[in-house]
Amino acid sequence: MCLAIPAKVIQVNGTSALVTIEDVEYQASLLLLPDVNPGDYIMLHAGFAIEKVDAAEAKETLRLLNQLEQFRLLD
């Protein structure tokens, strides 16, 4: 199964970004989505930013994922 998770962009450094998913930081490649700025929300898949999403959609997606026990991101 392929799954992309919404992440908030904290910092952009060339072709990579520091992103956060519910207070956990990750590095994301921006090679597939170059027009990203701090404060944007992206869909993160296998370490790559693949799509921009708005904040409301990102938060709703995380809320729904947290309702599924097997995808629980917060404990």
N, C-alpha and C positions, 0 to 999 in steps of 0.2 A: 504494500500500500504506500502511496506517495502522499505526503502531508506537508503543507506549507503553514507556517505559524506567523501570525502578525508580530512585528517587532517595531519598536520606536528607535529611530536613528538619533544617536547621541552626538556622534562626531564623524566627520568625513575626512579621510586622508587619501587623496588620489583615487585609486580604484578599490579601496576598502573602506569599511565603516565600522564603528563601534555601535552596536545596537543593544537594546535591552528587551527582554521578554519577562515581564513581571519581576523586575528588580534583579534579574540574572543577566550578566553582560556576555555578549558573543561578538566575534568578528564576522563580518559579512562581506563577501565579494560583490563589488558593484560592476563587474564586467558585463553583466547582462542588462543592467539598469543604471546607466551612467548619470542621469539627471536626478540626483538625490541630495537632499539638504538636511542638516540637523533639524529635528522636530517632525520630519516626515515619518509616516508609518509605511512599512514595506511588508511584503509577504516573504518570509525567509524559508528557503527549501535547500537542504543539503549544503548550507553555507553560502548560498547565493541569494541575493535580492532579485526577485523575479517579477514583482509588480508593486506599484504604489497603491495604497488604500487610504481612505479617510479615517480619521481618529475614531469616529463612532462605529464604523464597520469593524475596525480592528478590535475595539473593546468588546463589541457584541460577539465576535468570533471567539475571543478568549473566554468570555463568559460561558458560551455554549460548550467549548472544549472542556472547560473545568467541570461541567455537569456530567461528562462521560467519565466514569471511573478509570477506564484503561488509559485515558489521555490526561488524567489529572495532573495539572501543572503546579498547583499549590497544595500544600498539606499543612 
